[in-house]
């Protein structure tokens, strides 16, 4: 075998992940609120960036920065501002924000919901308690997010250096607070504390609550034999139990929890036509600070000029990435509206199966771009606020007329309707439900029916049967 050296010329393709490309990808997958935070950080890092809404010389329609047109070094920049302005899609929907002197503006704010700890402490401080306030506050501080006490009463007495009787008195004071059920040490005690809120509490209910394990396992015969009541009475008591809250603390917010959603896209139907608005009102409008114009007239190669050119290119790329994100988000939303227009007009029964590839082929981008554009983002529609991923529904079954199929959400809705209309004394088995769905061109297995039924929170046949 002969060895030797040689020269060869070949052509290859490589994808180089530049910092600018990584920034564009990051911006694309940010939600509206996250993008606002990101832009604020960039305003602090890049002195050439400025918030046009905060500048004193802002006009109704911001024009391209003069530094790009007047500087003799403009032709050497990496980004051409003229092309950047020209390439913007003139037909896309925009939300222009105009600031006028005669209209006062207010910054939006959200009042945080009280936590369980704050709610209980407020009641302790305004009520006249007959126990030690410090011990009661200590007990409140040891409740978990569900409202249950996480320490024993002996530990409370030892840590607070009080008698067990005093600790029990403080616990009773906490358990009398709203919502009833907090301060319980187990599920049985939690439900017993809520019995006073029932208008007509059955006399058998306190004893019935002691059989929660048998109730969960469906052993109704054992409960009926133990309490010497009929099976129908057992089911009536079980219905009353379901009206109580087993986790009373979860209705309150947690520390730092945010309970609101800012949609990234708003879809409105006006005169039979769907209008798409990309919600970028929280994102500052960016421009280039004109104060650095003179720095570009310095000798080429100077440190000052290099710094300004570097920051100018970074500012231009950031603005272009934000605009590209908005345009991509609009195109994705427009394609989804075309695909799911029946759902937007008629409801979830008309939700069509949809994949990322369908949207990617529709707007001419890669699937990963669609995935990033829809990640962690919400859209407000005439049917409510949904995550973007809600519209990408999986296809199950053949669907009517042997079309592309129906979504799992539609199958669950039909399954719930069938169970709701069944005879409670003779409920359908999972196999029977599968056969009924198959008759409606929704061919799924018995195991899939059981899975969907569990996801809907519907019990098995033995649980649904009424005596």
N, C-alpha and C positions, 0 to 999 in steps of 0.2 A: 504494500500500500504506500502510495507516494504522498508525501506531505509537502506543503508549500504555502506561500503567502500570495494573496491576490486582492484586487480591488473590485468591488461590485457596487452597483447603484440600484437601489430599490425604493419603492414608494409605499409608505404605510400611513395609516390614519390613527391618531391618538386624541384622546379627550383629556385635556389638561385642566384640572380644577384650579382655576386662578382664584385669588381672594375675592375678586369682583363677582365671579360666578357663584362662589359660595354665599356671598352676601345676597345675591339675587334669589337664590334658592331659599335662603332663610327668610327673606322678606315675603316670598310667595306663600309660605305656609304659616305666617303669622296671622292671628285674628286681628280685628280692628283695634281692640284695646291693647293687645300686645304690640301691634305696629306703632301705636301712639307712644307707648313707653320707649320703644326702640328708637323712634325718631327724636324723642327728647334727649336720649343719651347721645345720639349723633350730633345734635345741636351743641352739646357741651364739649364734644371732642373736636369738632371741625369749626374753626373760626370763620370760614368762608360761607358756612350755611347760616341762613337767617329765617326766622318765622315771618312770612309776609304779613300775617294778620297782626303781628305786634309792632311792625315797623310803622313809623309815623307818616311816611310818604307813600303808603299803599294806595293803589288806584282800584277802581271797580274791577277792571280786568288787568291782571298782572301781565306785563309784556316781558319778552326775553331779556335777561340781564344785559345791560349795555356793555359790560366788560368783555363779553364774548365777541361783539361786533366791532368794537373800537380798538381792541388790543392788537398790536402788530404781530403778536405771537399766537394769535388765535388759530392760525392754520397748522400749528404744531401740536395742538392739544389732541388728546386721544379721543375726545368726544366733540362732535360738531353740533353746536346748539341749533343751527339752522335746520339741519336734518332732523334733529331731535324734535323740534317743534312741528316740522312738516309731517313727520311720520305718525303723529298722533291721529287716531281714528276720529274723523269729524262726525261720524254718525252715532257714536256711542253716547249713552245717556250720562250726563254729568250733573252733579249737584254743586252749583256755584254758590259760594257763601259770600254775601256782600255785606260789608260793614258800613253803616251810615252813622253820621253824627247824631241824628235825631232819634235813633233807636237804641235804647239801653239794652245791653246784653248781660245775661246772667250765666254764670258757670253752673253746669248741672251738678247736682249732688244727690247722694243716696243716704237715707237714714238707716243705719244698721239695726236689724232686729235684735231684741234682747236675747241673751243666752239664758240657759236654764239657771245657771248660777246667779246671774243678775236678777232674774225674775224672782227667785226664792229669797235672796237676801233683801230685796226691796220689801217683800211682804214681812219678813222678820223685823225689819227696822220700823215699820209703820204700825205693826200690831203690838199689843201688850201681851207679851209671852210670860208665862209663869215659871219658865225654866231659865237656866243660864243661857244668855245670848251667845256667849263665847262657845259653849258646847254645841249649840244648834248651828252656828256658823261653821264649826269644824265638821259636823255631819254633812252639811250642804256641800262643803268643799271636797268631800269624799264620795260624792255621787258620780256615777259614770254617765255617758251620754244618753243612756236609756232611762236614767232616773233611779237606778238601783244603788243601794248602799254597798260599797266595796270592802268595808271593814266590819268586823264583828263589834257588838256592843261592848264586849269586854275590852277590846282594843281602844275604843273611844274613852271608856272610863279610865283606863290606865294612862293614855296619852294626855288627857285633860286633867288628870289627878282629881277625879270626882268619883263619887260612889256610882255603882251600877244603876241604882234607882234614879239618880239624877240624870244619868245618860239615857235611860229609858224614857224619862219625862221629856228630854230634849228631842229624842227621836219621834215621840208622839206629836210634839209641836210641829216638827218638819213634815210629818205625814199628813197633818191637817191642812197643809198649804195647797194652793192651786199650782199645777193640776193634781187631782187626787191620784194616788198611786206612787208618787215619788217617795223615796226613802224606804221602799220595800226591799226586803232581803232575798226574795224569791218571787217567782211568778204567782204562786198561790196567794201570798200576802198582798201582792200588787192588785190582783183582781178583787180580793176581799175589801181593800181600802176604797174601791170604786163602787161598791154596792149602793152606798147612799145616793148616788146620782141617778139610779134607776127609778123611774116613777112608780112602778108596781113590781117590787122585787119579790120573786117567788120565795116562799119559805124554805124550799128544799135547796136553794142555790148555794148557801154557805157550805152545806155538806156535799153538794154536787161538785164544787170546785176542788175538793180533795181527790177527785178521780180524774184529774187532767191527763195523766199518763194513759189510762184506759181510753179516754176520749180521743186522744191523738192516735192511738193504735186501732181505733174503730171497734173496740170491745164494748159495744153498747149493751149486749146481753148481761155482761158482768155488772155494769153500772146499774141496770134496771133491777137485777137480783139483789144487789147490795142495798139499794135505796128503797126496794119494794115498790117500784113504780113501773109503768108501762114503757115500751120502747118509744112510742110516740111522745110521751112526756119527756123522755131523755133527750129526744131530738129538739123539743121545744126549749128545754133548758140550755142545750148547746147553742141554739140560735140567740138566746139572751146573752150568753157568754161572749159571743162574737161581737156584740155591741160595745164591749169594754176594750180599753187600749192596753195591750200588754207591754208597750214601751212608751210611757207617757212623756219621757224626756226628749224623744226624737222630734217632737213638733217644734222645738226651739232650735235656733241656729247655734252653731259651734263658734268658738273663738276665731275671729278673722274670716268667717265664712261669708261668701258673697252669694246672694240669692237673687241675682238678676242676670239677664242675658241681653247682650247688645248684638242684634243681628248684623251680619256682615253684608247681607243683600236683602233688599225689600222688593217684593213682587206684589204689584197692585193691578187689579183688573178695572180698567176704565173703558166704558162703552164697548164691552166685549173684547177688548184687546189688553194683553198683559204688558205692563210697563215694568222695567227692571231698573232699580236704583242701587248702585253700589254705595254702601254706607261708609263713606270716608270722612264724615263730619268731625270725628274725633282726632283725625290725623292732621297735624299742622301743615299748612301750605308752605312749601320750601322754596327758597330762592337763593341767589348768590349775593353776598355782601359786596356792594360797590366800593367799599372803603379800601379794598385791596387792589384797585385798578392800577395805581401807580407802581406797585411792586413788580408788575409784569413788564414795565418799561426799563427795568434795570438790565445791566449787562447779562447776557446769556451765560449760564453756568454759575452765577452767584448763588450762595446758600439761600438768600431770601427768595429769589425767583424760583429756585427748585422747590422750596417748601410750599409756596403759593400754588405752583403748577400741580404739585402732588395733591394738595388739599382740594384744588379746583376739580381735578379729575375724579376724586373721590366723591365730591358733592354732586357732580353731574351724573355719575353712575348711580348714586343713591336715588336721585330724583327720577332717573329713567327706570330704575328697578321698581319704584313705587308705582309709577304710571303703568309699567308692564304688568304688575300684579293686579291693578285695578282692571285693566283691559282683559287679562286672562280670566279673572273672576267673573267679569260680565259675560264673556263668551261661554263659559261653563254654565252659568245660570241661564243664559238664553237657550242653550241646547237642552238643558233639563226642562225648561218651560215647554219647549216644542214637544219633548218626549212625554212629559207627564201632564199635558194640558187637561186631559180628561179627569185626572185626579184633582187638579186645582179647581175644576168646575163642579165635579160631582161627588168627590169624597174618596175614601180609602179603597172602596170596592173597585175602583177604576185605576188603581196604582199598577203600572206596567213593570215587568222585569227590566232591569237596566244594569249595565256593567260599566266599569271605567273605560273599557275599550270602545264601547258604543259612543261615549262622549268624546273620547280622544280622536276617533275617526271623524266625528262630526265637525270638530273645530281644527283638526289638523295638527295635533300635538301628541306627545308621548303619554302613555298611561300614567307614568310617574308624575308628570306635570299636573294632570287632573287630580291625582291622589293628593299632591301637596297643596293644590289650590283649594281643595275641599276639606282638608284636615282641620279639625277643631273649629269649624266655622258653622254659623247658623244662618238660616234664611227665614224671613218673615213672609208668609203667604196668606191668602184669604182663608186658608184652612188652619192657620195657626203657625207657630214657630217650630221649625224642625232643624235637626242637624242635616248637613248636606248628605251624609252617608245614608240617611233615611230613604232618599230617592233611589239609591242603588240597591234595589230589592232583588233577592235571589228568585229564580224561577223554579216552581215546583208544579208537577202535574202537567197535563196537556193544555188546560184552559178551554174555554168555549171555542167551538169551531176549529179545534186542533191548531190553535194559534201558538204563539211563542210561549204560552204557559201563564200561570198565575203566581203571584208572590206569596211568600209565607204569611205575610200580614193578612192578606185576603183569606187564606185558608183558615187562619186562626179566628177571623171574624165570622166566617161561615160556621166553623166548629162551635163557637160560642152560641150562635143563634140556634143551631140544632139542639144543643144540650138544654138551652133555655126553654125550648118548646117540647121537651120530652115529658113523658108521664113520670112524675116523681116516685110513684109506687113501682114502676118497672123501667128504670133508667137504661139507656143504651150501653152496651159493652163497647170496649175499644175496637173490637173487630167489627161490630155493627156500625160504628161511626166511620170506620175506614171504608166499608161498603157503601154507606150513604154518600160519602165524599166522592168515591169513585163514580157513582151514578151522576154526579155533577161535574164530571171530567176533572176531578182533582184526585189523581191516583197516588196515594201515599200508603205506606205500610202501617200495620197496627202499632208497631213500636214508635213510629213517628207521631201517630195520633196521641199516644200516651205522653210523649215528650211535649207536644204542643199543649196538651191539656194541663200538664204540670206547670208549664210556663204561664198559662192563663190563670193559675191558682184554682183550678177546678179539681175536685176530688175524684177518686175512682168510683166505680159503680156502687160498691158497698157503702161508701160515704154519702153518695147522693141519694141513695134509696130512702124513701120516707115510709113509715109504717102507719 
